[in-house]
Amino acid sequence: MIETTGPELVSGGEQVMFWVLAILTVAGALGLLFARKAVHAAMAMAVTMVSLGVVYIVQDAEFVGIIQVFVYSGAVMMLFLFVVMLVGRDASESMVETLRGQRFWAFLLGAGFAAAAVFGLTRVEWPAAAGLAQAQEEGPVTALAREIFERQVLPFEVLGALLVIAVMGAMALAHRERLLPRRTQREAAEEKMRSGKWLAGKPNPGVYARHNAADTPALAPDGTPVEESVPRILVARGQMAEPDAYRLQDPRETLLTREPEQTDTPPTTTTDLPQTQEVER
């Protein structure tokens, strides 16, 4: 901090940095409130947290600034994004109010909190600025611990309660009303048997094919490629191999006839098929 004399208490560079960080902080907060997608709201909140951390560092509170960036922008925001990705909420979120009566209670609690905040701010007595030298006389970490656990115990506990409320709010956002009752394992098995398709399960990619790769469709016993054997994520990305390239043109064609191996034993031909069928009969 560069101390100056006269009416100007800070340098011009500090003023410019403060206004730039203030604009970024307010813009991120507004983006958090008005963003339509949860991921965009999380990124806007990260901008606000990083801006506040830089403000702390400018005020010679390096420990608080680094903790602000690492804890909020790193741990909390990444946890929020992971929860959003695991739950699967996206832009197609339902606008139906799943929790009945939540608007009334939210308005009531919000009005009560706003009234308590206004009442507390009007009755607070702001002490005179002590200056950085006196504030950091015993070290920034020790001074912060003494301030939190001796003088600001009640606000510290209130912030802990707010974090719990935030977790409950995230659970409420991820809540979905089930449209159909959950199927039991017996019901799923009966439906699968009634459909008559893939009773033994779908084949893995590359089975009965010339390539054992995840993007290569399996071949059915009649030589047709099974596109359902390829993972859906590869199909959505357009990374599935061309199914017709692995189709057997003749049902009697086998892998040995397409890629013969140099062995002393002659390959099995289709002439043995009638005998095998008679034995099976």
Protein Blocks (a to p, Z undefined) as FASTA:
>chain_A
ZZdedjblbdfklmmmmmmmmmmmmmmmmmmmmpcbfklmmmmmmmmmmmmmmmmmmnop
aklmmmmmmmmmmmmmmmmmmmmmmnopafklcfbdfbghklmmmmmmmmmmmmmmmmmm
mmpccdddebjklmmmnojklmmmmmmmmmmmmmmmmmmmmmmmmmmmmmmmmpccdfbd
cddfklmmmmmmmnopaklopadehiapabdcfklccddfkopacfklpcfklmmnopac
cfklmpcfblkbcfklmmccddfbdcddfklmmmmmmmmZZ
